[in-house]
Amino acid sequence: MPNALEKALPKDIRNNMRTLIAAALGLFLGLRYNDYVKKVIATIVPSTDNLLIEGLILIGITFGIVYLSIFIQRQLDGK
C-alpha cells in the first residue's frame, strides 16, 4: 500500500530528491574531511609556506582519489 509521499509525488521526483539529499550529505561529509585532512597535513608537514610541497601533496592525493574511484567503479561493474 503506497504511503502519502508515494501518492503525492511521482517516482522521478522522489528519485531526484533522494539523489539531492545524498549529494548534500556527501558535500557536508566532504567539507568535514577537508578540515581533517588539512590538520593531518599540517601535522605531517610543518608550516613552511612552500607551494612546491603543497602541490606535490595535492597531486599525490589526486592520484590516490582517481585510483580509488577507478577501483570502486570496476568493483561495481564486476570487472
PDB file of N, CA, C and O in Angstrom:
ATOM      1  N   MET A   1       0.850  -1.182   0.000  1.00  0.00           N
ATOM      2  CA  MET A   1       0.000   0.000   0.000  1.00  0.00           C
ATOM      3  C   MET A   1       0.895   1.245   0.000  1.00  0.00           C
ATOM      4  O   MET A   1       1.767   1.372   0.860  1.00  0.00           O
ATOM      5  N   PRO A   2       0.691   2.167  -0.955  1.00  0.00           N
ATOM      6  CA  PRO A   2       1.534   3.359  -1.045  1.00  0.00           C
ATOM      7  C   PRO A   2       1.298   4.307   0.128  1.00  0.00           C
ATOM      8  O   PRO A   2       0.177   4.475   0.609  1.00  0.00           O
ATOM      9  N   ASN A   3       2.411   4.926   0.575  1.00  0.00           N
ATOM     10  CA  ASN A   3       2.275   5.912   1.648  1.00  0.00           C
ATOM     11  C   ASN A   3       1.932   7.277   1.045  1.00  0.00           C
ATOM     12  O   ASN A   3       1.787   7.404  -0.171  1.00  0.00           O
ATOM     13  N   ALA A   4       1.805   8.291   1.897  1.00  0.00           N
ATOM     14  CA  ALA A   4       1.359   9.610   1.448  1.00  0.00           C
ATOM     15  C   ALA A   4       2.356  10.245   0.483  1.00  0.00           C
ATOM     16  O   ALA A   4       1.954  10.912  -0.470  1.00  0.00           O
ATOM     17  N   LEU A   5       3.658  10.042   0.722  1.00  0.00           N
ATOM     18  CA  LEU A   5       4.673  10.622  -0.156  1.00  0.00           C
ATOM     19  C   LEU A   5       4.622   9.982  -1.541  1.00  0.00           C
ATOM     20  O   LEU A   5       4.784  10.671  -2.548  1.00  0.00           O
ATOM     21  N   GLU A   6       4.402   8.683  -1.596  1.00  0.00           N
ATOM     22  CA  GLU A   6       4.299   7.999  -2.876  1.00  0.00           C
ATOM     23  C   GLU A   6       3.071   8.455  -3.658  1.00  0.00           C
ATOM     24  O   GLU A   6       3.096   8.516  -4.887  1.00  0.00           O
ATOM     25  N   LYS A   7       2.012   8.768  -2.948  1.00  0.00           N
ATOM     26  CA  LYS A   7       0.796   9.248  -3.610  1.00  0.00           C
ATOM     27  C   LYS A   7       0.974  10.681  -4.113  1.00  0.00           C
ATOM     28  O   LYS A   7       0.462  11.031  -5.177  1.00  0.00           O
ATOM     29  N   ALA A   8       1.695  11.512  -3.358  1.00  0.00           N
ATOM     30  CA  ALA A   8       1.798  12.934  -3.674  1.00  0.00           C
ATOM     31  C   ALA A   8       2.829  13.236  -4.761  1.00  0.00           C
ATOM     32  O   ALA A   8       2.641  14.169  -5.541  1.00  0.00           O
ATOM     33  N   LEU A   9       3.912  12.462  -4.824  1.00  0.00           N
ATOM     34  CA  LEU A   9       4.988  12.786  -5.753  1.00  0.00           C
ATOM     35  C   LEU A   9       5.245  11.652  -6.732  1.00  0.00           C
ATOM     36  O   LEU A   9       5.224  10.479  -6.359  1.00  0.00           O
ATOM     37  N   PRO A  10       5.487  12.009  -7.984  1.00  0.00           N
ATOM     38  CA  PRO A  10       5.833  10.973  -8.958  1.00  0.00           C
ATOM     39  C   PRO A  10       7.184  10.327  -8.627  1.00  0.00           C
ATOM     40  O   PRO A  10       7.992  10.885  -7.884  1.00  0.00           O
ATOM     41  N   LYS A  11       7.402   9.162  -9.187  1.00  0.00           N
ATOM     42  CA  LYS A  11       8.601   8.382  -8.883  1.00  0.00           C
ATOM     43  C   LYS A  11       9.882   9.134  -9.246  1.00  0.00           C
ATOM     44  O   LYS A  11      10.849   9.089  -8.485  1.00  0.00           O
ATOM     45  N   ASP A  12       9.913   9.826 -10.395  1.00  0.00           N
ATOM     46  CA  ASP A  12      11.134  10.524 -10.798  1.00  0.00           C
ATOM     47  C   ASP A  12      11.483  11.664  -9.844  1.00  0.00           C
ATOM     48  O   ASP A  12      12.661  11.929  -9.604  1.00  0.00           O
ATOM     49  N   ILE A  13      10.482  12.333  -9.306  1.00  0.00           N
ATOM     50  CA  ILE A  13      10.745  13.407  -8.341  1.00  0.00           C
ATOM     51  C   ILE A  13      11.278  12.823  -7.036  1.00  0.00           C
ATOM     52  O   ILE A  13      12.196  13.385  -6.439  1.00  0.00           O
ATOM     53  N   ARG A  14      10.720  11.712  -6.589  1.00  0.00           N
ATOM     54  CA  ARG A  14      11.226  11.059  -5.371  1.00  0.00           C
ATOM     55  C   ARG A  14      12.670  10.613  -5.562  1.00  0.00           C
ATOM     56  O   ARG A  14      13.492  10.747  -4.655  1.00  0.00           O
ATOM     57  N   ASN A  15      12.980  10.077  -6.753  1.00  0.00           N
ATOM     58  CA  ASN A  15      14.352   9.667  -7.025  1.00  0.00           C
ATOM     59  C   ASN A  15      15.304  10.858  -7.037  1.00  0.00           C
ATOM     60  O   ASN A  15      16.417  10.773  -6.518  1.00  0.00           O
ATOM     61  N   ASN A  16      14.863  11.972  -7.632  1.00  0.00           N
ATOM     62  CA  ASN A  16      15.689  13.182  -7.631  1.00  0.00           C
ATOM     63  C   ASN A  16      15.906  13.702  -6.214  1.00  0.00           C
ATOM     64  O   ASN A  16      17.008  14.130  -5.871  1.00  0.00           O
ATOM     65  N   MET A  17      14.871  13.667  -5.396  1.00  0.00           N
ATOM     66  CA  MET A  17      15.009  14.112  -4.009  1.00  0.00           C
ATOM     67  C   MET A  17      16.016  13.240  -3.267  1.00  0.00           C
ATOM     68  O   MET A  17      16.845  13.748  -2.512  1.00  0.00           O
ATOM     69  N   ARG A  18      15.944  11.945  -3.482  1.00  0.00           N
ATOM     70  CA  ARG A  18      16.867  11.011  -2.843  1.00  0.00           C
ATOM     71  C   ARG A  18      18.312  11.330  -3.266  1.00  0.00           C
ATOM     72  O   ARG A  18      19.221  11.333  -2.436  1.00  0.00           O
ATOM     73  N   THR A  19      18.507  11.594  -4.549  1.00  0.00           N
ATOM     74  CA  THR A  19      19.829  11.911  -5.069  1.00  0.00           C
ATOM     75  C   THR A  19      20.344  13.226  -4.486  1.00  0.00           C
ATOM     76  O   THR A  19      21.507  13.320  -4.093  1.00  0.00           O
ATOM     77  N   LEU A  20      19.486  14.233  -4.431  1.00  0.00           N
ATOM     78  CA  LEU A  20      19.900  15.535  -3.902  1.00  0.00           C
ATOM     79  C   LEU A  20      20.232  15.461  -2.414  1.00  0.00           C
ATOM     80  O   LEU A  20      21.183  16.097  -1.960  1.00  0.00           O
ATOM     81  N   ILE A  21      19.469  14.704  -1.666  1.00  0.00           N
ATOM     82  CA  ILE A  21      19.757  14.548  -0.234  1.00  0.00           C
ATOM     83  C   ILE A  21      21.086  13.839  -0.038  1.00  0.00           C
ATOM     84  O   ILE A  21      21.883  14.230   0.815  1.00  0.00           O
ATOM     85  N   ALA A  22      21.330  12.786  -0.832  1.00  0.00           N
ATOM     86  CA  ALA A  22      22.601  12.072  -0.733  1.00  0.00           C
ATOM     87  C   ALA A  22      23.764  12.992  -1.113  1.00  0.00           C
ATOM     88  O   ALA A  22      24.818  12.947  -0.479  1.00  0.00           O
ATOM     89  N   ALA A  23      23.581  13.822  -2.139  1.00  0.00           N
ATOM     90  CA  ALA A  23      24.636  14.747  -2.557  1.00  0.00           C
ATOM     91  C   ALA A  23      24.908  15.787  -1.470  1.00  0.00           C
ATOM     92  O   ALA A  23      26.064  16.120  -1.208  1.00  0.00           O
ATOM     93  N   ALA A  24      23.856  16.298  -0.839  1.00  0.00           N
ATOM     94  CA  ALA A  24      24.035  17.284   0.230  1.00  0.00           C
ATOM     95  C   ALA A  24      24.781  16.675   1.416  1.00  0.00           C
ATOM     96  O   ALA A  24      25.663  17.312   1.992  1.00  0.00           O
ATOM     97  N   LEU A  25      24.430  15.457   1.774  1.00  0.00           N
ATOM     98  CA  LEU A  25      25.135  14.788   2.872  1.00  0.00           C
ATOM     99  C   LEU A  25      26.583  14.499   2.488  1.00  0.00           C
ATOM    100  O   LEU A  25      27.481  14.604   3.323  1.00  0.00           O
ATOM    101  N   GLY A  26      26.812  14.136   1.227  1.00  0.00           N
ATOM    102  CA  GLY A  26      28.176  13.915   0.751  1.00  0.00           C
ATOM    103  C   GLY A  26      28.997  15.193   0.783  1.00  0.00           C
ATOM    104  O   GLY A  26      30.175  15.163   1.142  1.00  0.00           O
ATOM    105  N   LEU A  27      28.393  16.314   0.413  1.00  0.00           N
ATOM    106  CA  LEU A  27      29.080  17.602   0.474  1.00  0.00           C
ATOM    107  C   LEU A  27      29.451  17.945   1.906  1.00  0.00           C
ATOM    108  O   LEU A  27      30.575  18.370   2.173  1.00  0.00           O
ATOM    109  N   PHE A  28      28.523  17.766   2.819  1.00  0.00           N
ATOM    110  CA  PHE A  28      28.793  18.024   4.236  1.00  0.00           C
ATOM    111  C   PHE A  28      29.957  17.164   4.725  1.00  0.00           C
ATOM    112  O   PHE A  28      30.877  17.657   5.379  1.00  0.00           O
ATOM    113  N   LEU A  29      29.904  15.885   4.401  1.00  0.00           N
ATOM    114  CA  LEU A  29      30.964  14.977   4.822  1.00  0.00           C
ATOM    115  C   LEU A  29      32.296  15.364   4.185  1.00  0.00           C
ATOM    116  O   LEU A  29      33.338  15.318   4.839  1.00  0.00           O
ATOM    117  N   GLY A  30      32.260  15.747   2.907  1.00  0.00           N
ATOM    118  CA  GLY A  30      33.477  16.178   2.227  1.00  0.00           C
ATOM    119  C   GLY A  30      34.101  17.401   2.885  1.00  0.00           C
ATOM    120  O   GLY A  30      35.324  17.487   3.004  1.00  0.00           O
ATOM    121  N   LEU A  31      33.286  18.331   3.306  1.00  0.00           N
ATOM    122  CA  LEU A  31      33.808  19.519   3.986  1.00  0.00           C
ATOM    123  C   LEU A  31      34.437  19.164   5.330  1.00  0.00           C
ATOM    124  O   LEU A  31      35.451  19.746   5.717  1.00  0.00           O
ATOM    125  N   ARG A  32      33.842  18.218   6.035  1.00  0.00           N
ATOM    126  CA  ARG A  32      34.416  17.775   7.311  1.00  0.00           C
ATOM    127  C   ARG A  32      35.754  17.081   7.079  1.00  0.00           C
ATOM    128  O   ARG A  32      36.712  17.301   7.821  1.00  0.00           O
ATOM    129  N   TYR A  33      35.816  16.229   6.033  1.00  0.00           N
ATOM    130  CA  TYR A  33      37.075  15.577   5.705  1.00  0.00           C
ATOM    131  C   TYR A  33      38.128  16.595   5.284  1.00  0.00           C
ATOM    132  O   TYR A  33      39.313  16.411   5.563  1.00  0.00           O
ATOM    133  N   ASN A  34      37.711  17.658   4.622  1.00  0.00           N
ATOM    134  CA  ASN A  34      38.639  18.706   4.222  1.00  0.00           C
ATOM    135  C   ASN A  34      39.348  19.289   5.442  1.00  0.00           C
ATOM    136  O   ASN A  34      40.568  19.456   5.437  1.00  0.00           O
ATOM    137  N   ASP A  35      38.587  19.594   6.476  1.00  0.00           N
ATOM    138  CA  ASP A  35      39.180  20.125   7.708  1.00  0.00           C
ATOM    139  C   ASP A  35      40.138  19.115   8.327  1.00  0.00           C
ATOM    140  O   ASP A  35      41.223  19.476   8.784  1.00  0.00           O
ATOM    141  N   TYR A  36      39.735  17.857   8.338  1.00  0.00           N
ATOM    142  CA  TYR A  36      40.562  16.805   8.930  1.00  0.00           C
ATOM    143  C   TYR A  36      41.874  16.635   8.158  1.00  0.00           C
ATOM    144  O   TYR A  36      42.946  16.544   8.756  1.00  0.00           O
ATOM    145  N   VAL A  37      41.779  16.593   6.833  1.00  0.00           N
ATOM    146  CA  VAL A  37      42.977  16.408   6.015  1.00  0.00           C
ATOM    147  C   VAL A  37      43.916  17.598   6.173  1.00  0.00           C
ATOM    148  O   VAL A  37      45.133  17.422   6.214  1.00  0.00           O
ATOM    149  N   LYS A  38      43.372  18.796   6.260  1.00  0.00           N
ATOM    150  CA  LYS A  38      44.215  19.982   6.485  1.00  0.00           C
ATOM    151  C   LYS A  38      44.999  19.843   7.788  1.00  0.00           C
ATOM    152  O   LYS A  38      46.189  20.158   7.835  1.00  0.00           O
ATOM    153  N   LYS A  39      44.338  19.375   8.841  1.00  0.00           N
ATOM    154  CA  LYS A  39      45.016  19.211  10.132  1.00  0.00           C
ATOM    155  C   LYS A  39      46.081  18.127  10.056  1.00  0.00           C
ATOM    156  O   LYS A  39      47.165  18.281  10.618  1.00  0.00           O
ATOM    157  N   VAL A  40      45.780  17.032   9.367  1.00  0.00           N
ATOM    158  CA  VAL A  40      46.756  15.942   9.234  1.00  0.00           C
ATOM    159  C   VAL A  40      47.980  16.420   8.466  1.00  0.00           C
ATOM    160  O   VAL A  40      49.111  16.156   8.874  1.00  0.00           O
ATOM    161  N   ILE A  41      47.760  17.126   7.347  1.00  0.00           N
ATOM    162  CA  ILE A  41      48.882  17.625   6.553  1.00  0.00           C
ATOM    163  C   ILE A  41      49.685  18.641   7.343  1.00  0.00           C
ATOM    164  O   ILE A  41      50.914  18.651   7.267  1.00  0.00           O
ATOM    165  N   ALA A  42      49.013  19.493   8.099  1.00  0.00           N
ATOM    166  CA  ALA A  42      49.722  20.481   8.914  1.00  0.00           C
ATOM    167  C   ALA A  42      50.559  19.799   9.989  1.00  0.00           C
ATOM    168  O   ALA A  42      51.607  20.315  10.379  1.00  0.00           O
ATOM    169  N   THR A  43      50.106  18.645  10.472  1.00  0.00           N
ATOM    170  CA  THR A  43      50.873  17.902  11.474  1.00  0.00           C
ATOM    171  C   THR A  43      52.085  17.232  10.838  1.00  0.00           C
ATOM    172  O   THR A  43      53.175  17.244  11.410  1.00  0.00           O
ATOM    173  N   ILE A  44      51.896  16.645   9.649  1.00  0.00           N
ATOM    174  CA  ILE A  44      52.981  15.935   8.980  1.00  0.00           C
ATOM    175  C   ILE A  44      54.004  16.910   8.407  1.00  0.00           C
ATOM    176  O   ILE A  44      55.209  16.732   8.585  1.00  0.00           O
ATOM    177  N   VAL A  45      53.521  17.931   7.727  1.00  0.00           N
ATOM    178  CA  VAL A  45      54.407  18.923   7.095  1.00  0.00           C
ATOM    179  C   VAL A  45      54.241  20.241   7.841  1.00  0.00           C
ATOM    180  O   VAL A  45      53.213  20.908   7.714  1.00  0.00           O
ATOM    181  N   PRO A  46      55.252  20.614   8.617  1.00  0.00           N
ATOM    182  CA  PRO A  46      55.145  21.887   9.336  1.00  0.00           C
ATOM    183  C   PRO A  46      54.931  23.053   8.371  1.00  0.00           C
ATOM    184  O   PRO A  46      55.273  22.969   7.191  1.00  0.00           O
ATOM    185  N   SER A  47      54.385  24.097   8.869  1.00  0.00           N
ATOM    186  CA  SER A  47      54.073  25.255   8.033  1.00  0.00           C
ATOM    187  C   SER A  47      55.357  25.863   7.481  1.00  0.00           C
ATOM    188  O   SER A  47      56.058  26.608   8.166  1.00  0.00           O
ATOM    189  N   THR A  48      55.645  25.529   6.239  1.00  0.00           N
ATOM    190  CA  THR A  48      56.834  26.070   5.581  1.00  0.00           C
ATOM    191  C   THR A  48      56.462  27.074   4.517  1.00  0.00           C
ATOM    192  O   THR A  48      57.335  27.736   3.956  1.00  0.00           O
ATOM    193  N   ASP A  49      55.197  27.196   4.235  1.00  0.00           N
ATOM    194  CA  ASP A  49      54.709  28.073   3.168  1.00  0.00           C
ATOM    195  C   ASP A  49      55.373  27.746   1.846  1.00  0.00           C
ATOM    196  O   ASP A  49      55.607  28.630   1.022  1.00  0.00           O
ATOM    197  N   ASN A  50      55.679  26.462   1.647  1.00  0.00           N
ATOM    198  CA  ASN A  50      56.322  26.010   0.433  1.00  0.00           C
ATOM    199  C   ASN A  50      55.252  25.489  -0.511  1.00  0.00           C
ATOM    200  O   ASN A  50      54.645  24.448  -0.262  1.00  0.00           O
ATOM    201  N   LEU A  51      55.026  26.212  -1.589  1.00  0.00           N
ATOM    202  CA  LEU A  51      53.987  25.827  -2.541  1.00  0.00           C
ATOM    203  C   LEU A  51      54.331  24.535  -3.267  1.00  0.00           C
ATOM    204  O   LEU A  51      53.430  23.791  -3.655  1.00  0.00           O
ATOM    205  N   LEU A  52      55.613  24.253  -3.460  1.00  0.00           N
ATOM    206  CA  LEU A  52      56.014  23.024  -4.141  1.00  0.00           C
ATOM    207  C   LEU A  52      55.587  21.801  -3.331  1.00  0.00           C
ATOM    208  O   LEU A  52      55.043  20.847  -3.887  1.00  0.00           O
ATOM    209  N   ILE A  53      55.832  21.826  -2.024  1.00  0.00           N
ATOM    210  CA  ILE A  53      55.452  20.697  -1.172  1.00  0.00           C
ATOM    211  C   ILE A  53      53.930  20.538  -1.162  1.00  0.00           C
ATOM    212  O   ILE A  53      53.419  19.424  -1.274  1.00  0.00           O
ATOM    213  N   GLU A  54      53.218  21.641  -1.030  1.00  0.00           N
ATOM    214  CA  GLU A  54      51.756  21.562  -1.042  1.00  0.00           C
ATOM    215  C   GLU A  54      51.245  21.029  -2.372  1.00  0.00           C
ATOM    216  O   GLU A  54      50.308  20.231  -2.402  1.00  0.00           O
ATOM    217  N   GLY A  55      51.852  21.463  -3.469  1.00  0.00           N
ATOM    218  CA  GLY A  55      51.456  20.985  -4.788  1.00  0.00           C
ATOM    219  C   GLY A  55      51.691  19.495  -4.949  1.00  0.00           C
ATOM    220  O   GLY A  55      50.846  18.786  -5.495  1.00  0.00           O
ATOM    221  N   LEU A  56      52.850  19.009  -4.470  1.00  0.00           N
ATOM    222  CA  LEU A  56      53.147  17.586  -4.562  1.00  0.00           C
ATOM    223  C   LEU A  56      52.178  16.754  -3.722  1.00  0.00           C
ATOM    224  O   LEU A  56      51.762  15.673  -4.137  1.00  0.00           O
ATOM    225  N   ILE A  57      51.828  17.256  -2.560  1.00  0.00           N
ATOM    226  CA  ILE A  57      50.862  16.559  -1.715  1.00  0.00           C
ATOM    227  C   ILE A  57      49.510  16.493  -2.411  1.00  0.00           C
ATOM    228  O   ILE A  57      48.869  15.442  -2.421  1.00  0.00           O
ATOM    229  N   LEU A  58      49.070  17.607  -2.995  1.00  0.00           N
ATOM    230  CA  LEU A  58      47.776  17.624  -3.687  1.00  0.00           C
ATOM    231  C   LEU A  58      47.776  16.711  -4.904  1.00  0.00           C
ATOM    232  O   LEU A  58      46.776  16.048  -5.177  1.00  0.00           O
ATOM    233  N   ILE A  59      48.876  16.667  -5.636  1.00  0.00           N
ATOM    234  CA  ILE A  59      48.963  15.770  -6.788  1.00  0.00           C
ATOM    235  C   ILE A  59      48.879  14.318  -6.316  1.00  0.00           C
ATOM    236  O   ILE A  59      48.183  13.507  -6.926  1.00  0.00           O
ATOM    237  N   GLY A  60      49.585  13.989  -5.235  1.00  0.00           N
ATOM    238  CA  GLY A  60      49.526  12.634  -4.695  1.00  0.00           C
ATOM    239  C   GLY A  60      48.122  12.255  -4.247  1.00  0.00           C
ATOM    240  O   GLY A  60      47.656  11.149  -4.521  1.00  0.00           O
ATOM    241  N   ILE A  61      47.456  13.162  -3.565  1.00  0.00           N
ATOM    242  CA  ILE A  61      46.087  12.900  -3.114  1.00  0.00           C
ATOM    243  C   ILE A  61      45.158  12.738  -4.320  1.00  0.00           C
ATOM    244  O   ILE A  61      44.283  11.872  -4.317  1.00  0.00           O
ATOM    245  N   THR A  62      45.344  13.562  -5.340  1.00  0.00           N
ATOM    246  CA  THR A  62      44.515  13.474  -6.545  1.00  0.00           C
ATOM    247  C   THR A  62      44.673  12.118  -7.221  1.00  0.00           C
ATOM    248  O   THR A  62      43.682  11.485  -7.585  1.00  0.00           O
ATOM    249  N   PHE A  63      45.926  11.666  -7.390  1.00  0.00           N
ATOM    250  CA  PHE A  63      46.147  10.356  -7.999  1.00  0.00           C
ATOM    251  C   PHE A  63      45.531   9.248  -7.148  1.00  0.00           C
ATOM    252  O   PHE A  63      44.968   8.295  -7.687  1.00  0.00           O
ATOM    253  N   GLY A  64      45.631   9.364  -5.844  1.00  0.00           N
ATOM    254  CA  GLY A  64      45.026   8.369  -4.966  1.00  0.00           C
ATOM    255  C   GLY A  64      43.519   8.321  -5.120  1.00  0.00           C
ATOM    256  O   GLY A  64      42.937   7.237  -5.164  1.00  0.00           O
ATOM    257  N   ILE A  65      42.884   9.468  -5.203  1.00  0.00           N
ATOM    258  CA  ILE A  65      41.430   9.523  -5.346  1.00  0.00           C
ATOM    259  C   ILE A  65      41.001   8.982  -6.708  1.00  0.00           C
ATOM    260  O   ILE A  65      40.002   8.268  -6.803  1.00  0.00           O
ATOM    261  N   VAL A  66      41.747   9.316  -7.760  1.00  0.00           N
ATOM    262  CA  VAL A  66      41.416   8.806  -9.092  1.00  0.00           C
ATOM    263  C   VAL A  66      41.539   7.283  -9.104  1.00  0.00           C
ATOM    264  O   VAL A  66      40.657   6.592  -9.611  1.00  0.00           O
ATOM    265  N   TYR A  67      42.632   6.762  -8.546  1.00  0.00           N
ATOM    266  CA  TYR A  67      42.822   5.312  -8.493  1.00  0.00           C
ATOM    267  C   TYR A  67      41.683   4.651  -7.708  1.00  0.00           C
ATOM    268  O   TYR A  67      41.132   3.639  -8.138  1.00  0.00           O
ATOM    269  N   LEU A  68      41.340   5.229  -6.561  1.00  0.00           N
ATOM    270  CA  LEU A  68      40.266   4.676  -5.748  1.00  0.00           C
ATOM    271  C   LEU A  68      38.932   4.712  -6.492  1.00  0.00           C
ATOM    272  O   LEU A  68      38.153   3.762  -6.407  1.00  0.00           O
ATOM    273  N   SER A  69      38.663   5.792  -7.216  1.00  0.00           N
ATOM    274  CA  SER A  69      37.416   5.899  -7.983  1.00  0.00           C
ATOM    275  C   SER A  69      37.349   4.838  -9.074  1.00  0.00           C
ATOM    276  O   SER A  69      36.306   4.218  -9.279  1.00  0.00           O
ATOM    277  N   ILE A  70      38.470   4.629  -9.777  1.00  0.00           N
ATOM    278  CA  ILE A  70      38.504   3.604 -10.824  1.00  0.00           C
ATOM    279  C   ILE A  70      38.321   2.222 -10.208  1.00  0.00           C
ATOM    280  O   ILE A  70      37.588   1.393 -10.748  1.00  0.00           O
ATOM    281  N   PHE A  71      38.981   1.971  -9.085  1.00  0.00           N
ATOM    282  CA  PHE A  71      38.866   0.683  -8.409  1.00  0.00           C
ATOM    283  C   PHE A  71      37.425   0.408  -7.991  1.00  0.00           C
ATOM    284  O   PHE A  71      36.915  -0.691  -8.205  1.00  0.00           O
ATOM    285  N   ILE A  72      36.771   1.399  -7.396  1.00  0.00           N
ATOM    286  CA  ILE A  72      35.390   1.237  -6.942  1.00  0.00           C
ATOM    287  C   ILE A  72      34.473   0.994  -8.135  1.00  0.00           C
ATOM    288  O   ILE A  72      33.598   0.130  -8.077  1.00  0.00           O
ATOM    289  N   GLN A  73      34.668   1.751  -9.219  1.00  0.00           N
ATOM    290  CA  GLN A  73      33.822   1.589 -10.393  1.00  0.00           C
ATOM    291  C   GLN A  73      33.983   0.193 -10.987  1.00  0.00           C
ATOM    292  O   GLN A  73      32.999  -0.424 -11.396  1.00  0.00           O
ATOM    293  N   ARG A  74      35.212  -0.308 -11.038  1.00  0.00           N
ATOM    294  CA  ARG A  74      35.435  -1.657 -11.571  1.00  0.00           C
ATOM    295  C   ARG A  74      34.792  -2.711 -10.676  1.00  0.00           C
ATOM    296  O   ARG A  74      34.256  -3.703 -11.169  1.00  0.00           O
ATOM    297  N   GLN A  75      34.843  -2.498  -9.365  1.00  0.00           N
ATOM    298  CA  GLN A  75      34.203  -3.444  -8.452  1.00  0.00           C
ATOM    299  C   GLN A  75      32.685  -3.441  -8.644  1.00  0.00           C
ATOM    300  O   GLN A  75      32.048  -4.494  -8.615  1.00  0.00           O
ATOM    301  N   LEU A  76      32.118  -2.263  -8.837  1.00  0.00           N
ATOM    302  CA  LEU A  76      30.678  -2.159  -9.037  1.00  0.00           C
ATOM    303  C   LEU A  76      30.241  -2.756 -10.380  1.00  0.00           C
ATOM    304  O   LEU A  76      29.148  -3.311 -10.501  1.00  0.00           O
ATOM    305  N   ASP A  77      31.119  -2.631 -11.386  1.00  0.00           N
ATOM    306  CA  ASP A  77      30.809  -3.188 -12.700  1.00  0.00           C
ATOM    307  C   ASP A  77      31.068  -4.686 -12.764  1.00  0.00           C
ATOM    308  O   ASP A  77      30.642  -5.348 -13.710  1.00  0.00           O
ATOM    309  N   GLY A  78      31.758  -5.226 -11.771  1.00  0.00           N
ATOM    310  CA  GLY A  78      32.032  -6.648 -11.735  1.00  0.00           C
ATOM    311  C   GLY A  78      33.184  -7.073 -12.619  1.00  0.00           C
ATOM    312  O   GLY A  78      33.242  -8.227 -13.047  1.00  0.00           O
ATOM    313  N   LYS A  79      34.102  -6.164 -12.902  1.00  0.00           N
ATOM    314  CA  LYS A  79      35.251  -6.483 -13.754  1.00  0.00           C
ATOM    315  C   LYS A  79      36.449  -6.835 -12.922  1.00  0.00           C
ATOM    316  O   LYS A  79      37.512  -7.133 -13.467  1.00  0.00           O
TER     317      LYS A  79
END
